[in-house]
Amino acid sequence: MLFNKLPEDLFLPLAGQNRQIYQAVLLDLADQFFDEDLVDPFVPKDLIRSSIEDTVVKLGVRRWEPEENDSEAEQEAPRSTAEYTSRIYRRLVVTGWLEEEQRIYRTFVLLSPANSYLLRTLVSINNLEKRSYGGAVLNVLSSLEAAIKDPAGRGLPCRKRRRRRLTSVPT
């Protein structure tokens, strides 16, 4: 089941008061994690934080609604872009979107495979990507029409496939 593979609080940022901000940040972070040239799934923490900061600047975020489980200090609106960035980053780590790993003196960030798959799906939904089977259906339709028009010449491949299927069915 889906919820056995994902962190329990994963959807909190997308269901909270600041969901538009988190949505934009996650979509921009997808570029960092799904880069075609990326060899190592571990992305430096400072690169992730600068990407979040770029998103905050790009959106012109200056409004923050307190979240349900925020501490008393977090009830106040952030005063700077750096505070917005820190708050967003911490929330994504706490809710399980991002995982940190320490390597010697540097901190790296990664997405678990389940979160990565979910983020890819959310990106494709956002980009309105769809799968079309119209070409395959038209190909089958034109083959059948050709077989009807010329049963001796064009119907032979259809009969061979049908015969193969019938002979390969276990009894």
Order of alpha helices (4+ residues) and beta strands (2+ residues): alpha-alpha-alpha-beta-alpha-alpha-beta-beta-alpha-alpha-alpha
